[in-house]
Amino acid sequence: MHERGGRGRDSKSQDAARGGGAGPRPRVTWRSRTGRSAPGPAPSGRARPAPSGSSASPPAARGRRRRGRPTMRRVFAVQRKTPCLFLTQLRPEEPSPKREQQPFKVLATETINHKALDADIYNAIPTEKVDGTCCYVTTYKGRPYLWARLDRKPNKQAEKRFKRFLYSKENTKEFVWNVEEDFKPVPERWIPAKEIEYLNGNPVPDENGHIPGWLPVEKNNKQYCWHSSVVNYEFETALVLNCHAGDPGLLEISAVPLSDLLEQTLELIGTNINANPYGLGSKKHPVHLLVPHGAFKIKSQPSLKHSDLLTWFESCREGKIEGIVWHCSDGCLIKVHRHHLGLRWPIPDTHMNSQPVVVNISSSKYGWDKNGRG
């Protein structure tokens, strides 16, 4: 059972096309109709302040919170692209083991990413990276609601221009986005992720050309039927997999009030998500669960040396996971995936599958009979 940052599956290939940070990175500029432009991402990977005179916040109804001092929580929500622990490099002669039709592989170098160092990675909390699709809980229509990850992506013309730019060997040019015209429309209920930048009141695309965001999961939306299967809006609860509070070696499935999950991000896993790497349920009896990000702390973390991490993933029982996400004290998240180290995923016997699970749900409280029917 497992966790992902929820971004589009094709974005890492675009990252690789730039050299993944191993060398000089192309500069990306975003421009609105006014002709004003904003610089590329800040060196630390954190959001820059909006230029003076621009509208830094979206409408108040969308509830965007400015990022200020980190709270006392030790694990944080996924509200932007998560950088790799190491700088990465492109292997154009080797096809990707993760993505079909991708004729190159992205591998980690042995150099730790400056973004990780800036975030004090050595004092961060390591957690299991769970393989699913990212979700978010926040209010909608005055009630706590589950939201699905939906990135706003470029239209065909803009995407062609951006790909030509990414695959160009010239790193001195600037790519200019027209933030009003270059992106596909999104549903009216869509909101941008909290930690993205703004220019003239518009959300700015990340370095992969996507604008991360969220869409509320309505009960009868067939596109998000598996998201809907883990929430009950009548009782305002969600079906959550987490560590057992009284026994760290035990997992627990329980019905958690959505109000207790407000402003958290979680990973949806199960039968019909990402080819079901944890083998949950079956076609006839699908099973889906939400896993809070940062839920599964890693107890036997190795050093951050490339070789030590490689050995840990290959040899340690706790290393039978998709990857590691470090939660840093300033709220930044840093990750490493097995594929970054040239290792296979999914694997037959995951760490999550080796742990005992208890189900703690009151049938009388939620109106179910002894056979689990509502």
Phi, psi and omega in degrees: 000149205196174185225138179228159178286349171081009181278169179299144184292338184271354187288330180291329178294326176291322176302317182294325182299337177272357186094005174060019178096000182285340180223198179299137181260143175298150179266132181244134179237144178245135184228141175258182182297338180288347181088355179283147183233160178238147180288171178289182185302145178298148183306327182281352182085004180264162184291138174279154171295150177292150178300150180298139180091350178264162178274109186276347185236147173284179179307145184300332182299337181277353169068028181290133181254131176293145179278120180239222178295143176297145179280182182281352177296144183267341174241155193231164181279155178266105182233016176193176179297137181261120182285158178282149177302321182252157165294148184244163179223156182266135173245086187293339182275356183240124179292152181290132174281348186261326185235122176295148178069010173261111189278015180217163181242146176249120181237152177282141169276185178266005182266124179290135181298136179299333178295323178292320179293319178299330182270007179062054185302330184291344178246017182274166180263118179278134179225161179288135173273117187264138187268097178205215175234140189284140178227168184215142176246120175207179186281149175208129184055033176079008182229156175292133185223152171275135179240139178267148177289129176217108179275136174278125188244160180294153171287175188300316182296313180294322180295320177298315178299317182293319179294321176300320179295315182297320184272359176288145179277352181271117181260009184267346182282162173249139173263131185249118173270139166263103191293342179270335191241345188271358188240148179296149177292154177234160178302153183301331184280352181296141174232146177286155176297154190294323192262021177273165180273164178230147174223121181052039178083358181255139174294140185259136178295152177279186185291349176262003179084016179248151172248100182298143180195188188222151177227132181296142180270100178281152188300321187256019179276109184296329180299329182243039184295328180283331171296315182298332184291345182256004178232150174232102185287338177295317179262357180054051180231163177227149179271113191237137171257129182208175173289143178292133184297327184261351183216103184296345178268007186237141174260155183222133172257125182214161174270113185252134176302133178301330179297332178284346183255004184305135179067015173260154169252149184219166178249125175273123179235162175149192190306318187249024180241124174050042177063019171053064183296344181259002176064038182277133174064201179208174179299322180284325181231076182293147178231130178225144184217157173257136177240117178300139177296133182086007185294322187255098180288143178268125186269330187250044185299133175281180173292170183272012174290140181307312184294323180291321177295318179301313179297319181298314180296325184278328192246336186269140178301319180289345180275003179277060183226169181291324183179187179238139170241121177267129176261111185270158187295337180269006179097352178287149175244139178230143184225163165217136182252150177307323180296331177299333183258010179078018181260156184281146168203137004284168179236158187294323189234092183277159178298321181297320181291342182275354185262140177292150183230138172245148177252122184236082181225129179277111181295323181291324182295324185253013171076023179263151174272183186293343178266005177084013180265141179275000000 
